[in-house]
Amino acid sequence: MKFYSAAERIAFIATLIAVLVLALLPISRLDEFGIDIGFHYDKANHASAFAILAFLGSLGWPGRKRRLIIFLALVGAAIEILQGTSLIERDLDVFDWIADCVGMACGLLAAICANWISRRVN
């Protein structure tokens, strides 16, 4: 039995939108809305967001993991480039992109484990 459905795809898209909004709004706007992006550690925010995206994406599109990783790596790079502009008022940091990639690896590993467990149970 394959461990994916439309629910994972919808969750992936909703999470991607949330990550993009949180990553691309200037900090001053987030504070204005009373939004605290959590953990108070930027690298953990990046890694956890991209771990969740990789997990949901690999469950939603199990045969397209390579494309998913390329897409997420490009999204992470684009976020960093845009954060480096004066419009976003944040800092461009290559280590944030590395944290994104580490998160992706963790998310893929979690999805592989979830699929393995699902096959064992069924």
Chimera marker file (.cmm) of the C-alpha trace (Angstrom):
<marker_set name="trace">
<marker id="1" x="0.000" y="0.000" z="0.000" r="1" g="1" b="0" radius="0.5"/>
<marker id="2" x="1.311" y="3.439" z="-0.923" r="1" g="1" b="0" radius="0.5"/>
<marker id="3" x="1.448" y="5.907" z="1.960" r="1" g="1" b="0" radius="0.5"/>
<marker id="4" x="0.265" y="9.078" z="0.269" r="1" g="1" b="0" radius="0.5"/>
<marker id="5" x="-2.916" y="10.870" z="-0.675" r="1" g="1" b="0" radius="0.5"/>
<marker id="6" x="-4.323" y="14.216" z="-1.662" r="1" g="1" b="0" radius="0.5"/>
<marker id="7" x="-4.158" y="15.232" z="2.001" r="1" g="1" b="0" radius="0.5"/>
<marker id="8" x="-0.344" y="15.234" z="1.939" r="1" g="1" b="0" radius="0.5"/>
<marker id="9" x="-0.343" y="17.292" z="-1.259" r="1" g="1" b="0" radius="0.5"/>
<marker id="10" x="-2.750" y="19.849" z="0.192" r="1" g="1" b="0" radius="0.5"/>
<marker id="11" x="-0.746" y="19.978" z="3.435" r="1" g="1" b="0" radius="0.5"/>
<marker id="12" x="2.473" y="20.463" z="1.424" r="1" g="1" b="0" radius="0.5"/>
<marker id="13" x="1.030" y="23.369" z="-0.571" r="1" g="1" b="0" radius="0.5"/>
<marker id="14" x="-0.439" y="25.024" z="2.548" r="1" g="1" b="0" radius="0.5"/>
<marker id="15" x="2.871" y="24.620" z="4.395" r="1" g="1" b="0" radius="0.5"/>
<marker id="16" x="4.831" y="25.986" z="1.434" r="1" g="1" b="0" radius="0.5"/>
<marker id="17" x="2.613" y="29.078" z="1.343" r="1" g="1" b="0" radius="0.5"/>
<marker id="18" x="3.024" y="29.587" z="5.103" r="1" g="1" b="0" radius="0.5"/>
<marker id="19" x="6.817" y="29.192" z="4.870" r="1" g="1" b="0" radius="0.5"/>
<marker id="20" x="7.018" y="31.682" z="2.002" r="1" g="1" b="0" radius="0.5"/>
<marker id="21" x="4.885" y="34.250" z="3.837" r="1" g="1" b="0" radius="0.5"/>
<marker id="22" x="6.868" y="33.914" z="7.069" r="1" g="1" b="0" radius="0.5"/>
<marker id="23" x="10.213" y="33.973" z="5.251" r="1" g="1" b="0" radius="0.5"/>
<marker id="24" x="9.471" y="36.895" z="2.965" r="1" g="1" b="0" radius="0.5"/>
<marker id="25" x="7.585" y="39.301" z="5.205" r="1" g="1" b="0" radius="0.5"/>
<marker id="26" x="9.871" y="41.902" z="6.747" r="1" g="1" b="0" radius="0.5"/>
<marker id="27" x="10.452" y="41.314" z="10.470" r="1" g="1" b="0" radius="0.5"/>
<marker id="28" x="8.787" y="44.656" z="11.232" r="1" g="1" b="0" radius="0.5"/>
<marker id="29" x="5.582" y="43.439" z="9.531" r="1" g="1" b="0" radius="0.5"/>
<marker id="30" x="5.647" y="40.163" z="11.455" r="1" g="1" b="0" radius="0.5"/>
<marker id="31" x="5.974" y="42.109" z="14.710" r="1" g="1" b="0" radius="0.5"/>
<marker id="32" x="3.121" y="44.374" z="13.613" r="1" g="1" b="0" radius="0.5"/>
<marker id="33" x="0.832" y="41.367" z="13.252" r="1" g="1" b="0" radius="0.5"/>
<marker id="34" x="2.071" y="39.844" z="16.510" r="1" g="1" b="0" radius="0.5"/>
<marker id="35" x="3.588" y="36.858" z="14.720" r="1" g="1" b="0" radius="0.5"/>
<marker id="36" x="6.430" y="35.080" z="16.493" r="1" g="1" b="0" radius="0.5"/>
<marker id="37" x="8.103" y="32.639" z="14.110" r="1" g="1" b="0" radius="0.5"/>
<marker id="38" x="9.264" y="30.433" z="16.958" r="1" g="1" b="0" radius="0.5"/>
<marker id="39" x="12.359" y="28.724" z="18.310" r="1" g="1" b="0" radius="0.5"/>
<marker id="40" x="14.269" y="32.039" z="18.403" r="1" g="1" b="0" radius="0.5"/>
<marker id="41" x="16.971" y="30.274" z="16.439" r="1" g="1" b="0" radius="0.5"/>
<marker id="42" x="17.008" y="31.012" z="12.732" r="1" g="1" b="0" radius="0.5"/>
<marker id="43" x="18.757" y="27.818" z="11.586" r="1" g="1" b="0" radius="0.5"/>
<marker id="44" x="16.272" y="25.630" z="13.487" r="1" g="1" b="0" radius="0.5"/>
<marker id="45" x="13.407" y="27.537" z="11.848" r="1" g="1" b="0" radius="0.5"/>
<marker id="46" x="14.875" y="26.881" z="8.410" r="1" g="1" b="0" radius="0.5"/>
<marker id="47" x="15.670" y="23.222" z="9.053" r="1" g="1" b="0" radius="0.5"/>
<marker id="48" x="12.288" y="22.428" z="10.597" r="1" g="1" b="0" radius="0.5"/>
<marker id="49" x="10.320" y="24.205" z="7.855" r="1" g="1" b="0" radius="0.5"/>
<marker id="50" x="12.158" y="22.372" z="5.090" r="1" g="1" b="0" radius="0.5"/>
<marker id="51" x="12.031" y="19.047" z="6.945" r="1" g="1" b="0" radius="0.5"/>
<marker id="52" x="8.243" y="19.322" z="7.071" r="1" g="1" b="0" radius="0.5"/>
<marker id="53" x="8.092" y="20.367" z="3.410" r="1" g="1" b="0" radius="0.5"/>
<marker id="54" x="10.312" y="17.459" z="2.327" r="1" g="1" b="0" radius="0.5"/>
<marker id="55" x="8.323" y="15.007" z="4.459" r="1" g="1" b="0" radius="0.5"/>
<marker id="56" x="4.929" y="16.097" z="3.128" r="1" g="1" b="0" radius="0.5"/>
<marker id="57" x="6.177" y="16.474" z="-0.435" r="1" g="1" b="0" radius="0.5"/>
<marker id="58" x="7.783" y="13.054" z="-0.539" r="1" g="1" b="0" radius="0.5"/>
<marker id="59" x="4.578" y="11.478" z="0.776" r="1" g="1" b="0" radius="0.5"/>
<marker id="60" x="2.405" y="13.457" z="-1.631" r="1" g="1" b="0" radius="0.5"/>
<marker id="61" x="4.595" y="12.773" z="-4.663" r="1" g="1" b="0" radius="0.5"/>
<marker id="62" x="6.516" y="9.593" z="-3.806" r="1" g="1" b="0" radius="0.5"/>
<marker id="63" x="7.853" y="8.999" z="-7.307" r="1" g="1" b="0" radius="0.5"/>
<marker id="64" x="9.243" y="12.502" z="-7.667" r="1" g="1" b="0" radius="0.5"/>
<marker id="65" x="11.682" y="12.864" z="-4.786" r="1" g="1" b="0" radius="0.5"/>
<marker id="66" x="14.527" y="14.125" z="-6.984" r="1" g="1" b="0" radius="0.5"/>
<marker id="67" x="12.340" y="16.857" z="-8.479" r="1" g="1" b="0" radius="0.5"/>
<marker id="68" x="11.012" y="17.707" z="-5.028" r="1" g="1" b="0" radius="0.5"/>
<marker id="69" x="14.507" y="18.173" z="-3.602" r="1" g="1" b="0" radius="0.5"/>
<marker id="70" x="15.616" y="20.302" z="-6.559" r="1" g="1" b="0" radius="0.5"/>
<marker id="71" x="12.455" y="22.406" z="-6.215" r="1" g="1" b="0" radius="0.5"/>
<marker id="72" x="12.882" y="22.867" z="-2.457" r="1" g="1" b="0" radius="0.5"/>
<marker id="73" x="16.593" y="23.689" z="-2.832" r="1" g="1" b="0" radius="0.5"/>
<marker id="74" x="15.693" y="26.355" z="-5.391" r="1" g="1" b="0" radius="0.5"/>
<marker id="75" x="12.926" y="27.709" z="-3.140" r="1" g="1" b="0" radius="0.5"/>
<marker id="76" x="15.396" y="27.923" z="-0.248" r="1" g="1" b="0" radius="0.5"/>
<marker id="77" x="17.957" y="29.714" z="-2.422" r="1" g="1" b="0" radius="0.5"/>
<marker id="78" x="15.313" y="32.117" z="-3.748" r="1" g="1" b="0" radius="0.5"/>
<marker id="79" x="14.184" y="32.901" z="-0.201" r="1" g="1" b="0" radius="0.5"/>
<marker id="80" x="17.751" y="33.758" z="0.790" r="1" g="1" b="0" radius="0.5"/>
<marker id="81" x="18.318" y="35.923" z="-2.277" r="1" g="1" b="0" radius="0.5"/>
<marker id="82" x="15.058" y="37.784" z="-1.677" r="1" g="1" b="0" radius="0.5"/>
<marker id="83" x="15.822" y="38.201" z="2.029" r="1" g="1" b="0" radius="0.5"/>
<marker id="84" x="19.037" y="39.925" z="0.984" r="1" g="1" b="0" radius="0.5"/>
<marker id="85" x="17.150" y="42.673" z="-0.836" r="1" g="1" b="0" radius="0.5"/>
<marker id="86" x="16.281" y="45.998" z="0.758" r="1" g="1" b="0" radius="0.5"/>
<marker id="87" x="12.591" y="45.287" z="0.111" r="1" g="1" b="0" radius="0.5"/>
<marker id="88" x="12.472" y="42.384" z="2.612" r="1" g="1" b="0" radius="0.5"/>
<marker id="89" x="14.831" y="43.969" z="5.187" r="1" g="1" b="0" radius="0.5"/>
<marker id="90" x="16.425" y="40.703" z="6.252" r="1" g="1" b="0" radius="0.5"/>
<marker id="91" x="19.853" y="39.150" z="5.851" r="1" g="1" b="0" radius="0.5"/>
<marker id="92" x="21.078" y="36.869" z="3.096" r="1" g="1" b="0" radius="0.5"/>
<marker id="93" x="22.854" y="33.955" z="4.788" r="1" g="1" b="0" radius="0.5"/>
<marker id="94" x="24.193" y="30.937" z="2.906" r="1" g="1" b="0" radius="0.5"/>
<marker id="95" x="24.101" y="28.964" z="6.164" r="1" g="1" b="0" radius="0.5"/>
<marker id="96" x="20.311" y="29.358" z="6.193" r="1" g="1" b="0" radius="0.5"/>
<marker id="97" x="20.236" y="27.578" z="2.824" r="1" g="1" b="0" radius="0.5"/>
<marker id="98" x="22.490" y="24.855" z="4.229" r="1" g="1" b="0" radius="0.5"/>
<marker id="99" x="20.043" y="24.489" z="7.145" r="1" g="1" b="0" radius="0.5"/>
<marker id="100" x="17.248" y="24.169" z="4.557" r="1" g="1" b="0" radius="0.5"/>
<marker id="101" x="19.144" y="21.320" z="2.875" r="1" g="1" b="0" radius="0.5"/>
<marker id="102" x="19.824" y="19.558" z="6.187" r="1" g="1" b="0" radius="0.5"/>
<marker id="103" x="16.123" y="19.858" z="6.991" r="1" g="1" b="0" radius="0.5"/>
<marker id="104" x="15.240" y="18.370" z="3.601" r="1" g="1" b="0" radius="0.5"/>
<marker id="105" x="17.467" y="15.362" z="4.290" r="1" g="1" b="0" radius="0.5"/>
<marker id="106" x="15.818" y="14.838" z="7.685" r="1" g="1" b="0" radius="0.5"/>
<marker id="107" x="12.342" y="15.146" z="6.166" r="1" g="1" b="0" radius="0.5"/>
<marker id="108" x="13.165" y="12.611" z="3.452" r="1" g="1" b="0" radius="0.5"/>
<marker id="109" x="14.543" y="10.203" z="6.016" r="1" g="1" b="0" radius="0.5"/>
<marker id="110" x="11.374" y="10.567" z="8.105" r="1" g="1" b="0" radius="0.5"/>
<marker id="111" x="9.206" y="9.920" z="5.023" r="1" g="1" b="0" radius="0.5"/>
<marker id="112" x="11.234" y="6.823" z="4.124" r="1" g="1" b="0" radius="0.5"/>
<marker id="113" x="10.770" y="5.546" z="7.677" r="1" g="1" b="0" radius="0.5"/>
<marker id="114" x="7.028" y="6.319" z="7.580" r="1" g="1" b="0" radius="0.5"/>
<marker id="115" x="6.653" y="4.411" z="4.308" r="1" g="1" b="0" radius="0.5"/>
<marker id="116" x="8.660" y="1.481" z="5.687" r="1" g="1" b="0" radius="0.5"/>
<marker id="117" x="6.523" y="1.339" z="8.837" r="1" g="1" b="0" radius="0.5"/>
<marker id="118" x="3.343" y="1.597" z="6.765" r="1" g="1" b="0" radius="0.5"/>
<marker id="119" x="4.392" y="-1.370" z="4.610" r="1" g="1" b="0" radius="0.5"/>
<marker id="120" x="5.283" y="-3.421" z="7.706" r="1" g="1" b="0" radius="0.5"/>
<marker id="121" x="1.947" y="-2.718" z="9.392" r="1" g="1" b="0" radius="0.5"/>
<marker id="122" x="-0.132" y="-3.571" z="6.323" r="1" g="1" b="0" radius="0.5"/>
<link id1="1" id2="2" r="1" g="1" b="0" radius="0.2"/>
<link id1="2" id2="3" r="1" g="1" b="0" radius="0.2"/>
<link id1="3" id2="4" r="1" g="1" b="0" radius="0.2"/>
<link id1="4" id2="5" r="1" g="1" b="0" radius="0.2"/>
<link id1="5" id2="6" r="1" g="1" b="0" radius="0.2"/>
<link id1="6" id2="7" r="1" g="1" b="0" radius="0.2"/>
<link id1="7" id2="8" r="1" g="1" b="0" radius="0.2"/>
<link id1="8" id2="9" r="1" g="1" b="0" radius="0.2"/>
<link id1="9" id2="10" r="1" g="1" b="0" radius="0.2"/>
<link id1="10" id2="11" r="1" g="1" b="0" radius="0.2"/>
<link id1="11" id2="12" r="1" g="1" b="0" radius="0.2"/>
<link id1="12" id2="13" r="1" g="1" b="0" radius="0.2"/>
<link id1="13" id2="14" r="1" g="1" b="0" radius="0.2"/>
<link id1="14" id2="15" r="1" g="1" b="0" radius="0.2"/>
<link id1="15" id2="16" r="1" g="1" b="0" radius="0.2"/>
<link id1="16" id2="17" r="1" g="1" b="0" radius="0.2"/>
<link id1="17" id2="18" r="1" g="1" b="0" radius="0.2"/>
<link id1="18" id2="19" r="1" g="1" b="0" radius="0.2"/>
<link id1="19" id2="20" r="1" g="1" b="0" radius="0.2"/>
<link id1="20" id2="21" r="1" g="1" b="0" radius="0.2"/>
<link id1="21" id2="22" r="1" g="1" b="0" radius="0.2"/>
<link id1="22" id2="23" r="1" g="1" b="0" radius="0.2"/>
<link id1="23" id2="24" r="1" g="1" b="0" radius="0.2"/>
<link id1="24" id2="25" r="1" g="1" b="0" radius="0.2"/>
<link id1="25" id2="26" r="1" g="1" b="0" radius="0.2"/>
<link id1="26" id2="27" r="1" g="1" b="0" radius="0.2"/>
<link id1="27" id2="28" r="1" g="1" b="0" radius="0.2"/>
<link id1="28" id2="29" r="1" g="1" b="0" radius="0.2"/>
<link id1="29" id2="30" r="1" g="1" b="0" radius="0.2"/>
<link id1="30" id2="31" r="1" g="1" b="0" radius="0.2"/>
<link id1="31" id2="32" r="1" g="1" b="0" radius="0.2"/>
<link id1="32" id2="33" r="1" g="1" b="0" radius="0.2"/>
<link id1="33" id2="34" r="1" g="1" b="0" radius="0.2"/>
<link id1="34" id2="35" r="1" g="1" b="0" radius="0.2"/>
<link id1="35" id2="36" r="1" g="1" b="0" radius="0.2"/>
<link id1="36" id2="37" r="1" g="1" b="0" radius="0.2"/>
<link id1="37" id2="38" r="1" g="1" b="0" radius="0.2"/>
<link id1="38" id2="39" r="1" g="1" b="0" radius="0.2"/>
<link id1="39" id2="40" r="1" g="1" b="0" radius="0.2"/>
<link id1="40" id2="41" r="1" g="1" b="0" radius="0.2"/>
<link id1="41" id2="42" r="1" g="1" b="0" radius="0.2"/>
<link id1="42" id2="43" r="1" g="1" b="0" radius="0.2"/>
<link id1="43" id2="44" r="1" g="1" b="0" radius="0.2"/>
<link id1="44" id2="45" r="1" g="1" b="0" radius="0.2"/>
<link id1="45" id2="46" r="1" g="1" b="0" radius="0.2"/>
<link id1="46" id2="47" r="1" g="1" b="0" radius="0.2"/>
<link id1="47" id2="48" r="1" g="1" b="0" radius="0.2"/>
<link id1="48" id2="49" r="1" g="1" b="0" radius="0.2"/>
<link id1="49" id2="50" r="1" g="1" b="0" radius="0.2"/>
<link id1="50" id2="51" r="1" g="1" b="0" radius="0.2"/>
<link id1="51" id2="52" r="1" g="1" b="0" radius="0.2"/>
<link id1="52" id2="53" r="1" g="1" b="0" radius="0.2"/>
<link id1="53" id2="54" r="1" g="1" b="0" radius="0.2"/>
<link id1="54" id2="55" r="1" g="1" b="0" radius="0.2"/>
<link id1="55" id2="56" r="1" g="1" b="0" radius="0.2"/>
<link id1="56" id2="57" r="1" g="1" b="0" radius="0.2"/>
<link id1="57" id2="58" r="1" g="1" b="0" radius="0.2"/>
<link id1="58" id2="59" r="1" g="1" b="0" radius="0.2"/>
<link id1="59" id2="60" r="1" g="1" b="0" radius="0.2"/>
<link id1="60" id2="61" r="1" g="1" b="0" radius="0.2"/>
<link id1="61" id2="62" r="1" g="1" b="0" radius="0.2"/>
<link id1="62" id2="63" r="1" g="1" b="0" radius="0.2"/>
<link id1="63" id2="64" r="1" g="1" b="0" radius="0.2"/>
<link id1="64" id2="65" r="1" g="1" b="0" radius="0.2"/>
<link id1="65" id2="66" r="1" g="1" b="0" radius="0.2"/>
<link id1="66" id2="67" r="1" g="1" b="0" radius="0.2"/>
<link id1="67" id2="68" r="1" g="1" b="0" radius="0.2"/>
<link id1="68" id2="69" r="1" g="1" b="0" radius="0.2"/>
<link id1="69" id2="70" r="1" g="1" b="0" radius="0.2"/>
<link id1="70" id2="71" r="1" g="1" b="0" radius="0.2"/>
<link id1="71" id2="72" r="1" g="1" b="0" radius="0.2"/>
<link id1="72" id2="73" r="1" g="1" b="0" radius="0.2"/>
<link id1="73" id2="74" r="1" g="1" b="0" radius="0.2"/>
<link id1="74" id2="75" r="1" g="1" b="0" radius="0.2"/>
<link id1="75" id2="76" r="1" g="1" b="0" radius="0.2"/>
<link id1="76" id2="77" r="1" g="1" b="0" radius="0.2"/>
<link id1="77" id2="78" r="1" g="1" b="0" radius="0.2"/>
<link id1="78" id2="79" r="1" g="1" b="0" radius="0.2"/>
<link id1="79" id2="80" r="1" g="1" b="0" radius="0.2"/>
<link id1="80" id2="81" r="1" g="1" b="0" radius="0.2"/>
<link id1="81" id2="82" r="1" g="1" b="0" radius="0.2"/>
<link id1="82" id2="83" r="1" g="1" b="0" radius="0.2"/>
<link id1="83" id2="84" r="1" g="1" b="0" radius="0.2"/>
<link id1="84" id2="85" r="1" g="1" b="0" radius="0.2"/>
<link id1="85" id2="86" r="1" g="1" b="0" radius="0.2"/>
<link id1="86" id2="87" r="1" g="1" b="0" radius="0.2"/>
<link id1="87" id2="88" r="1" g="1" b="0" radius="0.2"/>
<link id1="88" id2="89" r="1" g="1" b="0" radius="0.2"/>
<link id1="89" id2="90" r="1" g="1" b="0" radius="0.2"/>
<link id1="90" id2="91" r="1" g="1" b="0" radius="0.2"/>
<link id1="91" id2="92" r="1" g="1" b="0" radius="0.2"/>
<link id1="92" id2="93" r="1" g="1" b="0" radius="0.2"/>
<link id1="93" id2="94" r="1" g="1" b="0" radius="0.2"/>
<link id1="94" id2="95" r="1" g="1" b="0" radius="0.2"/>
<link id1="95" id2="96" r="1" g="1" b="0" radius="0.2"/>
<link id1="96" id2="97" r="1" g="1" b="0" radius="0.2"/>
<link id1="97" id2="98" r="1" g="1" b="0" radius="0.2"/>
<link id1="98" id2="99" r="1" g="1" b="0" radius="0.2"/>
<link id1="99" id2="100" r="1" g="1" b="0" radius="0.2"/>
<link id1="100" id2="101" r="1" g="1" b="0" radius="0.2"/>
<link id1="101" id2="102" r="1" g="1" b="0" radius="0.2"/>
<link id1="102" id2="103" r="1" g="1" b="0" radius="0.2"/>
<link id1="103" id2="104" r="1" g="1" b="0" radius="0.2"/>
<link id1="104" id2="105" r="1" g="1" b="0" radius="0.2"/>
<link id1="105" id2="106" r="1" g="1" b="0" radius="0.2"/>
<link id1="106" id2="107" r="1" g="1" b="0" radius="0.2"/>
<link id1="107" id2="108" r="1" g="1" b="0" radius="0.2"/>
<link id1="108" id2="109" r="1" g="1" b="0" radius="0.2"/>
<link id1="109" id2="110" r="1" g="1" b="0" radius="0.2"/>
<link id1="110" id2="111" r="1" g="1" b="0" radius="0.2"/>
<link id1="111" id2="112" r="1" g="1" b="0" radius="0.2"/>
<link id1="112" id2="113" r="1" g="1" b="0" radius="0.2"/>
<link id1="113" id2="114" r="1" g="1" b="0" radius="0.2"/>
<link id1="114" id2="115" r="1" g="1" b="0" radius="0.2"/>
<link id1="115" id2="116" r="1" g="1" b="0" radius="0.2"/>
<link id1="116" id2="117" r="1" g="1" b="0" radius="0.2"/>
<link id1="117" id2="118" r="1" g="1" b="0" radius="0.2"/>
<link id1="118" id2="119" r="1" g="1" b="0" radius="0.2"/>
<link id1="119" id2="120" r="1" g="1" b="0" radius="0.2"/>
<link id1="120" id2="121" r="1" g="1" b="0" radius="0.2"/>
<link id1="121" id2="122" r="1" g="1" b="0" radius="0.2"/>
</marker_set>
